[in-house]
Amino acid sequence: MQAAAEKAVKEFPTAAVAAVEPSTGAIRAVANNPASGFNTAFQGKQAPGSTMKIVTGR
Protein backbone atom coordinates (compact mmCIF):
# COMPACT_ATOMS: atom_id res chain seq x y z
CA MET A 1 0.00 0.00 0.00
CA GLN A 2 2.89 2.35 0.78
CA ALA A 3 4.40 1.83 -2.67
CA ALA A 4 1.05 2.59 -4.32
CA ALA A 5 0.66 5.80 -2.28
CA GLU A 6 4.14 6.98 -3.24
CA LYS A 7 3.52 6.20 -6.92
CA ALA A 8 0.21 8.09 -6.86
CA VAL A 9 1.64 11.33 -5.46
CA LYS A 10 4.63 11.34 -7.81
CA GLU A 11 2.24 12.07 -10.69
CA PHE A 12 1.61 15.58 -9.31
CA PRO A 13 4.06 18.38 -8.43
CA THR A 14 2.43 18.94 -5.03
CA ALA A 15 0.37 16.14 -3.50
CA ALA A 16 -0.16 14.18 -0.31
CA VAL A 17 -2.12 11.10 0.73
CA ALA A 18 -2.84 9.34 4.00
CA ALA A 19 -4.53 5.93 3.74
CA VAL A 20 -6.45 4.98 6.87
CA GLU A 21 -8.22 1.71 7.61
CA PRO A 22 -11.77 2.81 8.49
CA SER A 23 -12.58 -0.07 10.84
CA THR A 24 -9.56 0.48 13.08
CA GLY A 25 -8.27 3.97 12.27
CA ALA A 26 -4.84 2.47 11.60
CA ILE A 27 -2.65 4.43 9.20
CA ARG A 28 -1.69 2.10 6.34
CA ALA A 29 0.28 4.47 4.07
CA VAL A 30 1.46 8.07 3.96
CA ALA A 31 3.14 9.84 1.06
CA ASN A 32 4.06 13.43 0.19
CA ASN A 33 5.39 15.01 -2.98
CA PRO A 34 7.80 16.64 -2.64
CA ALA A 35 9.05 14.16 -0.05
CA SER A 36 11.09 16.73 1.85
CA GLY A 37 9.91 19.81 3.67
CA PHE A 38 6.45 20.30 5.14
CA ASN A 39 4.61 17.03 5.89
CA THR A 40 1.31 17.84 4.19
CA ALA A 41 -0.19 14.37 4.75
CA PHE A 42 -0.02 14.78 8.54
CA GLN A 43 0.14 18.53 9.08
CA GLY A 44 -1.70 20.02 6.11
CA LYS A 45 -5.21 21.38 6.41
CA GLN A 46 -7.84 21.02 3.73
CA ALA A 47 -11.49 21.91 4.01
CA PRO A 48 -13.91 19.10 3.12
CA GLY A 49 -15.31 19.32 -0.36
CA SER A 50 -14.74 18.10 -3.87
CA THR A 51 -10.97 17.82 -3.32
CA MET A 52 -11.37 15.50 -0.32
CA LYS A 53 -13.09 12.15 -0.81
CA ILE A 54 -13.25 9.09 1.40
CA VAL A 55 -12.74 5.88 -0.56
CA THR A 56 -13.30 2.43 0.86
CA GLY A 57 -12.71 -0.91 -0.82
CA ARG A 58 -12.25 -4.56 -0.18
PQR file with spaces between the fields and no chain letter, atoms N, CA, C, O and H, PARSE charges and radii, in Angstrom:
ATOM       1  N    MET     1       0.822   -1.168    0.000 -0.4000 1.5000
ATOM       2  CA   MET     1       0.000    0.000    0.000 -0.0000 2.0000
ATOM       3  C    MET     1       0.883    1.254    0.000  0.5500 1.7000
ATOM       4  O    MET     1       0.561    2.243   -0.659 -0.5500 1.4000
ATOM       5  N    GLN     2       1.978    1.209    0.729 -0.4000 1.5000
ATOM       6  CA   GLN     2       2.889    2.353    0.780 -0.0000 2.0000
ATOM       7  C    GLN     2       3.449    2.665   -0.601  0.5500 1.7000
ATOM       8  O    GLN     2       3.516    3.827   -1.002 -0.5500 1.4000
ATOM       9  H    GLN     2       2.240    0.406    1.265  0.4000 1.0000
ATOM      10  N    ALA     3       3.849    1.628   -1.326 -0.4000 1.5000
ATOM      11  CA   ALA     3       4.398    1.833   -2.670 -0.0000 2.0000
ATOM      12  C    ALA     3       3.358    2.457   -3.592  0.5500 1.7000
ATOM      13  O    ALA     3       3.689    3.328   -4.397 -0.5500 1.4000
ATOM      14  H    ALA     3       3.794    0.684   -1.001  0.4000 1.0000
ATOM      15  N    ALA     4       2.117    2.027   -3.487 -0.4000 1.5000
ATOM      16  CA   ALA     4       1.045    2.590   -4.317 -0.0000 2.0000
ATOM      17  C    ALA     4       0.801    4.059   -3.978  0.5500 1.7000
ATOM      18  O    ALA     4       0.566    4.869   -4.874 -0.5500 1.4000
ATOM      19  H    ALA     4       1.847    1.320   -2.834  0.4000 1.0000
ATOM      20  N    ALA     5       0.855    4.407   -2.696 -0.4000 1.5000
ATOM      21  CA   ALA     5       0.661    5.796   -2.279 -0.0000 2.0000
ATOM      22  C    ALA     5       1.780    6.679   -2.827  0.5500 1.7000
ATOM      23  O    ALA     5       1.522    7.774   -3.327 -0.5500 1.4000
ATOM      24  H    ALA     5       1.046    3.749   -1.968  0.4000 1.0000
ATOM      25  N    GLU     6       3.011    6.209   -2.733 -0.4000 1.5000
ATOM      26  CA   GLU     6       4.143    6.985   -3.243 -0.0000 2.0000
ATOM      27  C    GLU     6       4.065    7.160   -4.756  0.5500 1.7000
ATOM      28  O    GLU     6       4.361    8.237   -5.273 -0.5500 1.4000
ATOM      29  H    GLU     6       3.221    5.320   -2.327  0.4000 1.0000
ATOM      30  N    LYS     7       3.668    6.110   -5.464 -0.4000 1.5000
ATOM      31  CA   LYS     7       3.524    6.202   -6.915 -0.0000 2.0000
ATOM      32  C    LYS     7       2.431    7.200   -7.294  0.5500 1.7000
ATOM      33  O    LYS     7       2.589    7.965   -8.244 -0.5500 1.4000
ATOM      34  H    LYS     7       3.428    5.235   -5.044  0.4000 1.0000
ATOM      35  N    ALA     8       1.333    7.191   -6.557 -0.4000 1.5000
ATOM      36  CA   ALA     8       0.209    8.085   -6.861 -0.0000 2.0000
ATOM      37  C    ALA     8       0.588    9.556   -6.711  0.5500 1.7000
ATOM      38  O    ALA     8       0.220   10.368   -7.560 -0.5500 1.4000
ATOM      39  H    ALA     8       1.205    6.568   -5.785  0.4000 1.0000
ATOM      40  N    VAL     9       1.310    9.917   -5.661 -0.4000 1.5000
ATOM      41  CA   VAL     9       1.638   11.332   -5.459 -0.0000 2.0000
ATOM      42  C    VAL     9       2.736   11.819   -6.392  0.5500 1.7000
ATOM      43  O    VAL     9       2.836   13.019   -6.645 -0.5500 1.4000
ATOM      44  H    VAL     9       1.610    9.258   -4.971  0.4000 1.0000
ATOM      45  N    LYS    10       3.556   10.922   -6.904 -0.4000 1.5000
ATOM      46  CA   LYS    10       4.627   11.345   -7.813 -0.0000 2.0000
ATOM      47  C    LYS    10       4.099   11.871   -9.133  0.5500 1.7000
ATOM      48  O    LYS    10       4.834   12.524   -9.874 -0.5500 1.4000
ATOM      49  H    LYS    10       3.475    9.947   -6.699  0.4000 1.0000
ATOM      50  N    GLU    11       2.841   11.600   -9.440 -0.4000 1.5000
ATOM      51  CA   GLU    11       2.237   12.068  -10.689 -0.0000 2.0000
ATOM      52  C    GLU    11       1.903   13.562  -10.656  0.5500 1.7000
ATOM      53  O    GLU    11       1.570   14.144  -11.688 -0.5500 1.4000
ATOM      54  H    GLU    11       2.244   11.070   -8.838  0.4000 1.0000
ATOM      55  N    PHE    12       1.991   14.184   -9.478 -0.4000 1.5000
ATOM      56  CA   PHE    12       1.614   15.580   -9.307 -0.0000 2.0000
ATOM      57  C    PHE    12       2.748   16.347   -8.641  0.5500 1.7000
ATOM      58  O    PHE    12       3.447   15.790   -7.795 -0.5500 1.4000
ATOM      59  H    PHE    12       2.261   13.712   -8.639  0.4000 1.0000
ATOM      60  N    PRO    13       2.947   17.614   -9.003 -0.5600 1.5000
ATOM      61  CA   PRO    13       4.058   18.383   -8.427  0.2800 2.0000
ATOM      62  C    PRO    13       3.908   18.625   -6.931  0.5500 1.7000
ATOM      63  O    PRO    13       4.906   18.691   -6.214 -0.5500 1.4000
ATOM      64  N    THR    14       2.679   18.757   -6.454 -0.4000 1.5000
ATOM      65  CA   THR    14       2.427   18.939   -5.027 -0.0000 2.0000
ATOM      66  C    THR    14       1.220   18.080   -4.658  0.5500 1.7000
ATOM      67  O    THR    14       0.098   18.351   -5.085 -0.5500 1.4000
ATOM      68  H    THR    14       1.868   18.703   -7.037  0.4000 1.0000
ATOM      69  N    ALA    15       1.464   17.039   -3.859 -0.4000 1.5000
ATOM      70  CA   ALA    15       0.371   16.138   -3.499 -0.0000 2.0000
ATOM      71  C    ALA    15       0.700   15.426   -2.193  0.5500 1.7000
ATOM      72  O    ALA    15       1.862   15.313   -1.804 -0.5500 1.4000
ATOM      73  H    ALA    15       2.376   16.818   -3.512  0.4000 1.0000
ATOM      74  N    ALA    16      -0.338   14.953   -1.532 -0.4000 1.5000
ATOM      75  CA   ALA    16      -0.161   14.179   -0.312 -0.0000 2.0000
ATOM      76  C    ALA    16      -1.322   13.209   -0.167  0.5500 1.7000
ATOM      77  O    ALA    16      -2.429   13.480   -0.632 -0.5500 1.4000
ATOM      78  H    ALA    16      -1.282   15.045   -1.848  0.4000 1.0000
ATOM      79  N    VAL    17      -1.065   12.085    0.475 -0.4000 1.5000
ATOM      80  CA   VAL    17      -2.117   11.098    0.728 -0.0000 2.0000
ATOM      81  C    VAL    17      -1.836   10.414    2.064  0.5500 1.7000
ATOM      82  O    VAL    17      -0.689   10.147    2.421 -0.5500 1.4000
ATOM      83  H    VAL    17      -0.166   11.866    0.852  0.4000 1.0000
ATOM      84  N    ALA    18      -2.905   10.144    2.780 -0.4000 1.5000
ATOM      85  CA   ALA    18      -2.835    9.338    4.003 -0.0000 2.0000
ATOM      86  C    ALA    18      -3.929    8.291    3.883  0.5500 1.7000
ATOM      87  O    ALA    18      -5.109    8.636    3.830 -0.5500 1.4000
ATOM      88  H    ALA    18      -3.837   10.362    2.491  0.4000 1.0000
ATOM      89  N    ALA    19      -3.559    7.022    3.840 -0.4000 1.5000
ATOM      90  CA   ALA    19      -4.527    5.933    3.735 -0.0000 2.0000
ATOM      91  C    ALA    19      -4.791    5.383    5.132  0.5500 1.7000
ATOM      92  O    ALA    19      -3.872    4.951    5.829 -0.5500 1.4000
ATOM      93  H    ALA    19      -2.600    6.742    3.883  0.4000 1.0000
ATOM      94  N    VAL    20      -6.058    5.405    5.528 -0.4000 1.5000
ATOM      95  CA   VAL    20      -6.454    4.984    6.874 -0.0000 2.0000
ATOM      96  C    VAL    20      -7.451    3.844    6.765  0.5500 1.7000
ATOM      97  O    VAL    20      -8.373    3.900    5.951 -0.5500 1.4000
ATOM      98  H    VAL    20      -6.805    5.756    4.963  0.4000 1.0000
ATOM      99  N    GLU    21      -7.274    2.812    7.575 -0.4000 1.5000
ATOM     100  CA   GLU    21      -8.224    1.708    7.613 -0.0000 2.0000
ATOM     101  C    GLU    21      -9.436    2.143    8.435  0.5500 1.7000
ATOM     102  O    GLU    21      -9.314    2.384    9.636 -0.5500 1.4000
ATOM     103  H    GLU    21      -6.525    2.766    8.236  0.4000 1.0000
ATOM     104  N    PRO    22     -10.605    2.247    7.799 -0.5600 1.5000
ATOM     105  CA   PRO    22     -11.771    2.811    8.486  0.2800 2.0000
ATOM     106  C    PRO    22     -12.199    2.038    9.731  0.5500 1.7000
ATOM     107  O    PRO    22     -12.636    2.643   10.710 -0.5500 1.4000
ATOM     108  N    SER    23     -12.082    0.733    9.707 -0.4000 1.5000
ATOM     109  CA   SER    23     -12.579   -0.070   10.837 -0.0000 2.0000
ATOM     110  C    SER    23     -11.736    0.083   12.089  0.5500 1.7000
ATOM     111  O    SER    23     -12.241   -0.073   13.201 -0.5500 1.4000
ATOM     112  H    SER    23     -11.728    0.242    8.912  0.4000 1.0000
ATOM     113  N    THR    24     -10.442    0.390   11.917 -0.4000 1.5000
ATOM     114  CA   THR    24      -9.556    0.484   13.082 -0.0000 2.0000
ATOM     115  C    THR    24      -8.942    1.869   13.268  0.5500 1.7000
ATOM     116  O    THR    24      -8.480    2.204   14.359 -0.5500 1.4000
ATOM     117  H    THR    24     -10.032    0.516   11.013  0.4000 1.0000
ATOM     118  N    GLY    25      -8.937    2.668   12.213 -0.4000 1.5000
ATOM     119  CA   GLY    25      -8.273    3.965   12.268 -0.0000 2.0000
ATOM     120  C    GLY    25      -6.772    3.864   12.084  0.5500 1.7000
ATOM     121  O    GLY    25      -6.062    4.862   12.213 -0.5500 1.4000
ATOM     122  H    GLY    25      -9.313    2.396   11.327  0.4000 1.0000
ATOM     123  N    ALA    26      -6.281    2.670   11.784 -0.4000 1.5000
ATOM     124  CA   ALA    26      -4.839    2.467   11.597 -0.0000 2.0000
ATOM     125  C    ALA    26      -4.377    3.135   10.307  0.5500 1.7000
ATOM     126  O    ALA    26      -5.040    3.040    9.274 -0.5500 1.4000
ATOM     127  H    ALA    26      -6.857    1.860   11.679  0.4000 1.0000
ATOM     128  N    ILE    27      -3.239    3.807   10.377 -0.4000 1.5000
ATOM     129  CA   ILE    27      -2.645    4.430    9.195 -0.0000 2.0000
ATOM     130  C    ILE    27      -1.908    3.346    8.426  0.5500 1.7000
ATOM     131  O    ILE    27      -1.016    2.692    8.966 -0.5500 1.4000
ATOM     132  H    ILE    27      -2.701    3.884   11.216  0.4000 1.0000
ATOM     133  N    ARG    28      -2.278    3.155    7.174 -0.4000 1.5000
ATOM     134  CA   ARG    28      -1.691    2.102    6.339 -0.0000 2.0000
ATOM     135  C    ARG    28      -0.635    2.620    5.374  0.5500 1.7000
ATOM     136  O    ARG    28       0.256    1.865    4.985 -0.5500 1.4000
ATOM     137  H    ARG    28      -3.003    3.686    6.736  0.4000 1.0000
ATOM     138  N    ALA    29      -0.711    3.891    4.975 -0.4000 1.5000
ATOM     139  CA   ALA    29       0.277    4.466    4.065 -0.0000 2.0000
ATOM     140  C    ALA    29       0.211    5.982    4.140  0.5500 1.7000
ATOM     141  O    ALA    29      -0.856    6.564    4.334 -0.5500 1.4000
ATOM     142  H    ALA    29      -1.436    4.504    5.291  0.4000 1.0000
ATOM     143  N    VAL    30       1.367    6.610    3.982 -0.4000 1.5000
ATOM     144  CA   VAL    30       1.460    8.068    3.958 -0.0000 2.0000
ATOM     145  C    VAL    30       2.505    8.436    2.915  0.5500 1.7000
ATOM     146  O    VAL    30       3.591    7.858    2.886 -0.5500 1.4000
ATOM     147  H    VAL    30       2.234    6.138    3.824  0.4000 1.0000
ATOM     148  N    ALA    31       2.174    9.403    2.056 -0.4000 1.5000
ATOM     149  CA   ALA    31       3.141    9.844    1.055 -0.0000 2.0000
ATOM     150  C    ALA    31       2.947   11.327    0.772  0.5500 1.7000
ATOM     151  O    ALA    31       1.826   11.835    0.778 -0.5500 1.4000
ATOM     152  H    ALA    31       1.292    9.873    2.080  0.4000 1.0000
ATOM     153  N    ASN    32       4.048   12.002    0.525 -0.4000 1.5000
ATOM     154  CA   ASN    32       4.064   13.429    0.189 -0.0000 2.0000
ATOM     155  C    ASN    32       4.914   13.643   -1.047  0.5500 1.7000
ATOM     156  O    ASN    32       5.912   12.948   -1.238 -0.5500 1.4000
ATOM     157  H    ASN    32       4.959   11.589    0.519  0.4000 1.0000
ATOM     158  N    ASN    33       4.540   14.582   -1.881 -0.4000 1.5000
ATOM     159  CA   ASN    33       5.386   15.010   -2.978 -0.0000 2.0000
ATOM     160  C    ASN    33       5.340   16.534   -3.012  0.5500 1.7000
ATOM     161  O    ASN    33       4.270   17.106   -3.216 -0.5500 1.4000
ATOM     162  H    ASN    33       3.729   15.146   -1.726  0.4000 1.0000
ATOM     163  N    PRO    34       6.464   17.198   -2.818 -0.5600 1.5000
ATOM     164  CA   PRO    34       7.796   16.641   -2.643  0.2800 2.0000
ATOM     165  C    PRO    34       7.943   15.944   -1.290  0.5500 1.7000
ATOM     166  O    PRO    34       7.252   16.267   -0.323 -0.5500 1.4000
ATOM     167  N    ALA    35       8.862   14.982   -1.251 -0.4000 1.5000
ATOM     168  CA   ALA    35       9.046   14.158   -0.055 -0.0000 2.0000
ATOM     169  C    ALA    35       9.708   14.915    1.085  0.5500 1.7000
ATOM     170  O    ALA    35       9.568   14.519    2.242 -0.5500 1.4000
ATOM     171  H    ALA    35       9.424   14.720   -2.036  0.4000 1.0000
ATOM     172  N    SER    36      10.416   15.979    0.792 -0.4000 1.5000
ATOM     173  CA   SER    36      11.088   16.732    1.851 -0.0000 2.0000
ATOM     174  C    SER    36      10.318   18.013    2.155  0.5500 1.7000
ATOM     175  O    SER    36       9.507   18.474    1.351 -0.5500 1.4000
ATOM     176  H    SER    36      10.530   16.300   -0.148  0.4000 1.0000
ATOM     177  N    GLY    37      10.583   18.566    3.303 -0.4000 1.5000
ATOM     178  CA   GLY    37       9.913   19.808    3.672 -0.0000 2.0000
ATOM     179  C    GLY    37       8.688   19.554    4.522  0.5500 1.7000
ATOM     180  O    GLY    37       8.670   18.629    5.334 -0.5500 1.4000
ATOM     181  H    GLY    37      11.241   18.192    3.956  0.4000 1.0000
ATOM     182  N    PHE    38       7.667   20.367    4.340 -0.4000 1.5000
ATOM     183  CA   PHE    38       6.450   20.299    5.135 -0.0000 2.0000
ATOM     184  C    PHE    38       5.728   18.973    4.905  0.5500 1.7000
ATOM     185  O    PHE    38       5.548   18.561    3.759 -0.5500 1.4000
ATOM     186  H    PHE    38       7.682   21.118    3.680  0.4000 1.0000
ATOM     187  N    ASN    39       5.316   18.305    5.975 -0.4000 1.5000
ATOM     188  CA   ASN    39       4.615   17.030    5.885 -0.0000 2.0000
ATOM     189  C    ASN    39       3.114   17.294    5.713  0.5500 1.7000
ATOM     190  O    ASN    39       2.363   17.312    6.688 -0.5500 1.4000
ATOM     191  H    ASN    39       5.462   18.639    6.906  0.4000 1.0000
ATOM     192  N    THR    40       2.696   17.495    4.483 -0.4000 1.5000
ATOM     193  CA   THR    40       1.310   17.840    4.188 -0.0000 2.0000
ATOM     194  C    THR    40       0.341   16.744    4.595  0.5500 1.7000
ATOM     195  O    THR    40      -0.759   17.046    5.059 -0.5500 1.4000
ATOM     196  H    THR    40       3.306   17.481    3.690  0.4000 1.0000
ATOM     197  N    ALA    41       0.716   15.479    4.435 -0.4000 1.5000
ATOM     198  CA   ALA    41      -0.186   14.366    4.755 -0.0000 2.0000
ATOM     199  C    ALA    41      -0.607   14.384    6.222  0.5500 1.7000
ATOM     200  O    ALA    41      -1.749   14.054    6.541 -0.5500 1.4000
ATOM     201  H    ALA    41       1.610   15.233    4.059  0.4000 1.0000
ATOM     202  N    PHE    42       0.300   14.764    7.111 -0.4000 1.5000
ATOM     203  CA   PHE    42      -0.016   14.780    8.541 -0.0000 2.0000
ATOM     204  C    PHE    42      -0.338   16.174    9.074  0.5500 1.7000
ATOM     205  O    PHE    42      -1.146   16.312    9.993 -0.5500 1.4000
ATOM     206  H    PHE    42       1.228   15.031    6.851  0.4000 1.0000
ATOM     207  N    GLN    43       0.278   17.196    8.512 -0.4000 1.5000
ATOM     208  CA   GLN    43       0.145   18.531    9.078 -0.0000 2.0000
ATOM     209  C    GLN    43      -0.660   19.501    8.224  0.5500 1.7000
ATOM     210  O    GLN    43      -1.007   20.585    8.694 -0.5500 1.4000
ATOM     211  H    GLN    43       0.934   17.083    7.766  0.4000 1.0000
ATOM     212  N    GLY    44      -0.960   19.143    6.990 -0.4000 1.5000
ATOM     213  CA   GLY    44      -1.701   20.025    6.106 -0.0000 2.0000
ATOM     214  C    GLY    44      -3.163   20.118    6.514  0.5500 1.7000
ATOM     215  O    GLY    44      -3.692   19.231    7.184 -0.5500 1.4000
ATOM     216  H    GLY    44      -0.678   18.263    6.608  0.4000 1.0000
ATOM     217  N    LYS    45      -3.800   21.187    6.108 -0.4000 1.5000
ATOM     218  CA   LYS    45      -5.213   21.383    6.413 -0.0000 2.0000
ATOM     219  C    LYS    45      -5.956   21.612    5.116  0.5500 1.7000
ATOM     220  O    LYS    45      -5.549   22.432    4.293 -0.5500 1.4000
ATOM     221  H    LYS    45      -3.370   21.908    5.564  0.4000 1.0000
ATOM     222  N    GLN    46      -7.030   20.900    4.938 -0.4000 1.5000
ATOM     223  CA   GLN    46      -7.835   21.019    3.733 -0.0000 2.0000
ATOM     224  C    GLN    46      -9.301   20.946    4.127  0.5500 1.7000
ATOM     225  O    GLN    46      -9.726   20.003    4.795 -0.5500 1.4000
ATOM     226  H    GLN    46      -7.361   20.235    5.607  0.4000 1.0000
ATOM     227  N    ALA    47     -10.056   21.924    3.719 -0.4000 1.5000
ATOM     228  CA   ALA    47     -11.490   21.914    4.014 -0.0000 2.0000
ATOM     229  C    ALA    47     -12.173   20.786    3.247  0.5500 1.7000
ATOM     230  O    ALA    47     -11.796   20.496    2.112 -0.5500 1.4000
ATOM     231  H    ALA    47      -9.710   22.689    3.176  0.4000 1.0000
ATOM     232  N    PRO    48     -13.172   20.147    3.851 -0.5600 1.5000
ATOM     233  CA   PRO    48     -13.906   19.096    3.122  0.2800 2.0000
ATOM     234  C    PRO    48     -14.558   19.677    1.872  0.5500 1.7000
ATOM     235  O    PRO    48     -14.930   20.850    1.841 -0.5500 1.4000
ATOM     236  N    GLY    49     -14.688   18.874    0.883 -0.4000 1.5000
ATOM     237  CA   GLY    49     -15.306   19.323   -0.363 -0.0000 2.0000
ATOM     238  C    GLY    49     -14.922   18.427   -1.506  0.5500 1.7000
ATOM     239  O    GLY    49     -14.573   17.265   -1.293 -0.5500 1.4000
ATOM     240  H    GLY    49     -14.386   17.921    0.909  0.4000 1.0000
ATOM     241  N    SER    50     -14.976   18.933   -2.700 -0.4000 1.5000
ATOM     242  CA   SER    50     -14.736   18.098   -3.869 -0.0000 2.0000
ATOM     243  C    SER    50     -13.289   17.619   -3.964  0.5500 1.7000
ATOM     244  O    SER    50     -13.015   16.656   -4.680 -0.5500 1.4000
ATOM     245  H    SER    50     -15.259   19.876   -2.874  0.4000 1.0000
ATOM     246  N    THR    51     -12.359   18.265   -3.262 -0.4000 1.5000
ATOM     247  CA   THR    51     -10.972   17.816   -3.320 -0.0000 2.0000
ATOM     248  C    THR    51     -10.670   16.740   -2.290  0.5500 1.7000
ATOM     249  O    THR    51      -9.611   16.115   -2.344 -0.5500 1.4000
ATOM     250  H    THR    51     -12.582   19.047   -2.680  0.4000 1.0000
ATOM     251  N    MET    52     -11.581   16.516   -1.356 -0.4000 1.5000
ATOM     252  CA   MET    52     -11.372   15.502   -0.319 -0.0000 2.0000
ATOM     253  C    MET    52     -12.484   14.460   -0.420  0.5500 1.7000
ATOM     254  O    MET    52     -13.658   14.778   -0.232 -0.5500 1.4000
ATOM     255  H    MET    52     -12.441   17.024   -1.313  0.4000 1.0000
ATOM     256  N    LYS    53     -12.108   13.217   -0.716 -0.4000 1.5000
ATOM     257  CA   LYS    53     -13.095   12.147   -0.815 -0.0000 2.0000
ATOM     258  C    LYS    53     -12.616   10.958    0.022  0.5500 1.7000
ATOM     259  O    LYS    53     -11.425   10.651    0.069 -0.5500 1.4000
ATOM     260  H    LYS    53     -11.154   12.959   -0.869  0.4000 1.0000
ATOM     261  N    ILE    54     -13.557   10.308    0.669 -0.4000 1.5000
ATOM     262  CA   ILE    54     -13.253    9.088    1.396 -0.0000 2.0000
ATOM     263  C    ILE    54     -13.564    7.924    0.479  0.5500 1.7000
ATOM     264  O    ILE    54     -14.666    7.829   -0.061 -0.5500 1.4000
ATOM     265  H    ILE    54     -14.525   10.557    0.630  0.4000 1.0000
ATOM     266  N    VAL    55     -12.583    7.024    0.297 -0.4000 1.5000
ATOM     267  CA   VAL    55     -12.742    5.876   -0.562 -0.0000 2.0000
ATOM     268  C    VAL    55     -12.536    4.630    0.268  0.5500 1.7000
ATOM     269  O    VAL    55     -11.546    4.514    0.991 -0.5500 1.4000
ATOM     270  H    VAL    55     -11.688    7.101    0.735  0.4000 1.0000
ATOM     271  N    THR    56     -13.455    3.708    0.169 -0.4000 1.5000
ATOM     272  CA   THR    56     -13.298    2.427    0.857 -0.0000 2.0000
ATOM     273  C    THR    56     -13.347    1.321   -0.183  0.5500 1.7000
ATOM     274  O    THR    56     -13.965    1.480   -1.236 -0.5500 1.4000
ATOM     275  H    THR    56     -14.260    3.802   -0.418  0.4000 1.0000
ATOM     276  N    GLY    57     -12.713    0.224    0.102 -0.4000 1.5000
ATOM     277  CA   GLY    57     -12.709   -0.906   -0.815 -0.0000 2.0000
ATOM     278  C    GLY    57     -12.326   -2.176   -0.101  0.5500 1.7000
ATOM     279  O    GLY    57     -11.796   -2.157    1.010 -0.5500 1.4000
ATOM     280  H    GLY    57     -12.211    0.095    0.958  0.4000 1.0000
ATOM     281  N    ARG    58     -12.598   -3.250   -0.744 -0.4000 1.5000
ATOM     282  CA   ARG    58     -12.250   -4.558   -0.180 -0.0000 2.0000
ATOM     283  C    ARG    58     -11.350   -5.289   -1.111  0.5500 1.7000
ATOM     284  O    ARG    58     -10.942   -6.413   -0.819 -0.5500 1.4000
ATOM     285  H    ARG    58     -13.029   -3.266   -1.646  0.4000 1.0000
